Amino acid sequence: YNKLKKWDRLGRIKNKDQIQKIGRSKFAQWELTAGRLCLDSKIAASELIHCRSYEMEDLVETLLKMNRQNLSTEQISEPFLITNPKIKLIDLIKWNWNENLYTLKLVEHLNSIPLFVQITQIVGGVLSRTLMGGRAERNEYLLLHACHRNNCIPPDKYNAIKSSKSNVTKKKTQDKKLPSKIGENNQEINDGDIEVVVDTEPIQEEENEITAPKQEEKITKNNKKTQYTGGLVLEPKIGLYETFIVLLDFNSLYPSIIQEFNICFTTVDQAFDDLAEVDLPNAPGSSRPDGILKNEIRKLVNRRKEVKKLMSKEKHESEKYQQYNIRQLGLKLTANSMYGCLGFKQSRFFAKTLAAMITSKGRELLLQTKTLVENENFSVIYGDTDSLMVNTNTTNFLEAKQIGQKLKQVVNKNYSLLELDIDGIYKRLLLLKKKKYAALSVDFNDENLTTAELKGLDIVRRDWSELAKDIGLEIVNLILSSIDRKTLIERITSVLALRREDLEDGRFPLEKFEILKQLTRDPADYKDIKSQPHAVIARRLNESKKV
């Protein structure tokens, strides 16, 4: 806290409490900066893009294509403590200036300020709160306005103290015989001949995943169990595929389910009850008047369509086009995050029953779509929540596109608001396990334009050494190249033999072996220490008493 005496001047509300009492939570940030408009570039990036890491160094490299010099605390202190420091004071001033410039450039690159202004206008909220992040609160503003327009009394605002007391009372009175499977990740089930895996990760209000259809519920210390089953993950048919694979994906699955089946707290009588999943009510559909959720999402979707029509009339480089693009993106993000407030326990509109109904419908739809695809004599090799990978059994790109279009029509004719689309076409695919694959994606309009996609592979993790990443990428690129299997095996064997020679002869610099991984607990508390090299090093340093 830098021993600030007048810390309350960071905001516009006088506060005589000691700054240590404020804490470090998001609420504390709001209190510290009350009345100010503060934009965190890290929060902005985590909301608007998907990135391997949202640290400054990675964002500057990924988005700005620039290299950022990272200085440690010791290096920053050198000019003030050492007579002849390696880093001069003028260099430190330049570095500090660049740090601020990078932050500004990131915010400009993401169009963060106009986008957050647009979102604030859409939901009818307060800009200072929007800039701080927190999608549940934005949705709360939107739904409160909707409730007021519809003469509907909204639920009380979430109260952490009241909720904890209520949980203690419930715990004393509830039956001890709870479903044993709830909360166990990757619960295997069998549905006829279909082997599936249910992803039961809890719904959470994450700050870095706004557009992902699968979300999780925030877990507190008193509530670590999963509240309801999440998305469905089909067991992958692992292997290397050299025929075209079509990736089919439901557009905005959960918001579309809300509209298609009219799921809302105004249409489901037991919306706010804590029902077991086996007791979930049927979706009301057209048997009840359209609910508030359906109407609000429909408005957002229709407004976005209108804006996209306006965009089509403008040149891509024009300022008008950029303004329209920001507006449609704000509408899209707001609609896609609507489901999140139902599964987020600290939201005013938390409704476990509704959230469970929506994810249940999602699992049902994925299985139904799989059946429809297989009825057309095509094999589904993998599926996850809202998408399916289909083997077209052809090496002809145009034929693969036609198969994808045909499957779209077969599925979409069964629904009025749910829409399946082609999300990608893969020329080669290495499917390793759930959520882990490497693929050569082909541009939909040009077969010659290809891009490598790596999902969940260890070589894209930040806590692997650069050497392991480099060799891993080299092997993956060989696998995705269009060479026959015999030649492929020979070349992989050759590359690995060469890299082993380089390693044994000491040709790699020491920096290539560095592993960056943060300790999450005391090094002595790690149980499986052999698979945690960073914990091994930490223990060794502690034992040496040099640190």
Secondary structure by P-SEA (a helix, b strand, c coil): cccccccccccccccccccccccccaaaaaaaacccccccaaaaaaaccccccccaaaaaaacccbbbbbbcccccccccccccccccaaaaaaaaaaaaaaaaaaaaaaaaaaaaaaaaaaacccaaaaaaccaaaaaaaaaaaaaaaacccccccccaaaaaaaaaaaaacccccccccccccbbbbbcccbbbbbbcccccccccccccccccccccccccccccccbbbccccccccccbbbbbbccaaaaaaaaacccccccccccccccccccccccccccccccaaaaaaaaaaaaaaaaaaaaaacccccaaaaaaaaaaaaaaaaaaaaaaaaaccccccccaaaaaaaaaaaaaaaaaaaaaaaaaccccccccccbbbbbcccccaaaaaaaaaaaaaacccccccbbbbbccccccccccccccccccccccccccbbbbbbcccccccccccaaaaaaaaaaaaaaaccccaaaaaaaaaaaaaaaaaaaaaccccccccbbbbbbcccccccccccccaaaaaaaaaaaaccc
